[in-house]
């Protein structure tokens, strides 16, 4: 059911944003760059729970489209920092309304109270199982979401537990 809900959410996003030709992954990267300018590609992958190769392909496509640019990293010159270009900022502004409509459509089957409960339960589910995934997301406290956090704030990284550590906890 979770897989089907994801398919529906992606489909509704693509219906709303169709003319703009942006995927949900591309939108996620643009959104992160709006809130975390000059972040490096590895950090973007961690924040979105993407593997490095997928992130690299999507970043290359966004760069080719002129929506993002790369610069030399401030702390590590081997890491490239990513930033929205003026065209990327315009695209993100154009995506705001359609993305909100897609989210509203996804949640429209629920009452306002159910929406809150549903989102709270999804938050709890994803956080409690985050460490068991192949690409864990960086931890976010409920009040530490990108839209409420200062752009330069750095959330803590969730360290992935080894299989041995998980077995030890269960024993």
JOZIDA-V140607 format. One record per backbone hydrogen bond with DSSP energy under -0.5 kcal/mol. CO is the residue of the C=O (numbers start at 0). NH is the residue of the N-H. E is the energy in kcal/mol with one decimal. If there is no record, write none. Layout:
CO_NH_E + CO_NH_E
//
This chain:
0_4_-2.6 + 1_5_-2.3 + 2_6_-2.2 + 3_7_-2.5 + 4_8_-2.6 + 5_9_-2.6 + 6_10_-2.5 + 7_11_-2.7 + 8_12_-2.2 + 9_13_-2.7 + 10_14_-2.3 + 11_15_-2.2 + 12_16_-2.3 + 13_17_-1.1 + 16_19_-2.6 + 16_20_-0.7 + 17_20_-1.3 + 22_26_-2.5 + 23_27_-2.3 + 24_28_-2.1 + 25_29_-2.5 + 26_30_-2.9 + 27_31_-2.4 + 28_32_-2.4 + 29_33_-1.7 + 30_34_-1.5 + 31_35_-2.1 + 35_38_-1.3 + 38_81_-2.9 + 39_43_-1.9 + 40_44_-2.3 + 41_45_-2.1 + 42_46_-2.5 + 43_47_-2.0 + 44_48_-1.1 + 44_49_-2.4 + 45_137_-1.0 + 50_54_-2.3 + 51_55_-2.7 + 52_56_-2.2 + 53_57_-2.5 + 54_58_-2.9 + 55_59_-2.3 + 56_60_-2.1 + 57_61_-2.5 + 58_62_-2.5 + 59_63_-2.7 + 60_64_-1.8 + 61_66_-2.5 + 61_67_-0.9 + 62_65_-1.4 + 66_84_-2.1 + 68_82_-2.2 + 70_80_-2.4 + 75_78_-1.7 + 78_72_-2.0 + 79_40_-0.8 + 80_70_-2.6 + 81_37_-1.5 + 81_38_-0.6 + 82_68_-2.8 + 84_88_-2.3 + 85_89_-2.0 + 86_90_-2.5 + 87_91_-2.5 + 88_92_-2.0 + 89_93_-2.3 + 90_94_-1.8 + 91_95_-1.0 + 92_96_-0.6 + 93_97_-0.6 + 94_98_-2.7 + 95_99_-2.2 + 96_100_-2.5 + 97_101_-2.4 + 98_102_-2.3 + 99_103_-2.5 + 100_104_-2.4 + 101_105_-2.3 + 102_106_-2.2 + 103_107_-0.8 + 104_107_-0.6 + 105_108_-0.6 + 106_109_-2.0 + 110_114_-2.6 + 111_115_-1.8 + 112_116_-2.3 + 113_117_-3.3 + 114_118_-2.8 + 115_119_-2.3 + 116_120_-2.7 + 117_121_-2.6 + 118_122_-2.2 + 119_123_-2.3 + 120_124_-2.8 + 121_125_-2.8 + 122_126_-2.2 + 123_127_-2.4 + 124_128_-1.3 + 125_129_-0.6 + 128_131_-1.4 + 129_132_-1.5 + 132_135_-0.5 + 140_143_-2.9 + 144_147_-2.0 + 144_148_-1.2 + 149_152_-1.9 + 152_154_-0.6 + 155_138_-1.2 + 156_158_-0.6 + 161_165_-2.1 + 162_166_-2.3 + 163_167_-2.2 + 164_168_-2.0 + 165_169_-1.9 + 166_170_-1.4
//
